[in-house]
Amino acid sequence: MKRMLLCLPLIIILCGCSSPLSSEWLKQAEPVLSFAELNRHPDDLRGRILILGGQIIGTSERERETWIEVLEQSLDWRHRPRGSDESQGRFLVRVKEFLDPAIYAPGRSITVIGEMEGTKVLPLKEISYTYPVLNARDYHLWRPEEEQSPIHFSIGVGGVIR
């Protein structure tokens, strides 16, 4: 009984550190060297399961599906977008259900596990932009409090390192 009580906090901590994405889909996903590599050779990755994430730029509804435009950002160990100003480009996510654009709104962070479908060329201001397209298999919309690092270290009075 004592061992169980001692192990309980460790189990709770470990469960809190896990990825919010499906472990089944995580096992099937292939790591991509970089988003730039994906952009250079999208046809080579067609049909493969990938993990991408970033900041939502826009959401549009179509009949029985939702399209999400995402500004790519690198992911941390929990597959959470890092939220930096660095990006290798944009990608589109096709979700085969209605997602409310008021919730999946610009500025929110999202992580997607999806099958690489190919590319789609769309206008982006005054240019034609080639977007990699993922068919979503699993996704997680990060709450604003999750987007920031949950670990904070304090040094002295009032100093915080994040």
Steps between C-alpha positions, in 0.01 A plus 500: 500500500785738584662433161177583322471828689860587416451415132173691462659849468747365243218349294306828511807697390576260214141506378509880502810501280363279225398623158130584454509322162397140443784258575376279214544782247829611659642151439401517133639849442830541320742770608575758231851642482359849469200682366727643230575140390125431487456805278782389268371142452127487585424224250759269663302520825154449349302246704733518801386595849668821623487720811488875438396795706492874523277802523160510332475769233146429386219246502241445228199271494396290206225241478582229759860617549714782633823638354757658731794710377794471740829691530750221572701513823740245641361269769628429849524156665123497567431587134396850602588786259782707645330829417813668364517752217683243288314299237582301189165579335132417506293186462133404473312250713182334380276375782201291395260662745377846592733694730370834618724780364427705813685231699758401235580868466804687369778516756418167669761224500425160352681170453387257231578140418392447144550317176691700239255547214711711267500872430250770416583830330303797631540877481690658790466877466658565157673163447403138442606291800541122502364355825573145618163343590444260792185294550460515878498171689542658845546858615524705815404864539715639780333710767672837549633393842649186339676707234734642761756285675354350819844502667630825644820553695548802726831660583514754778210738552278546200728338237342232286669280240270331250 
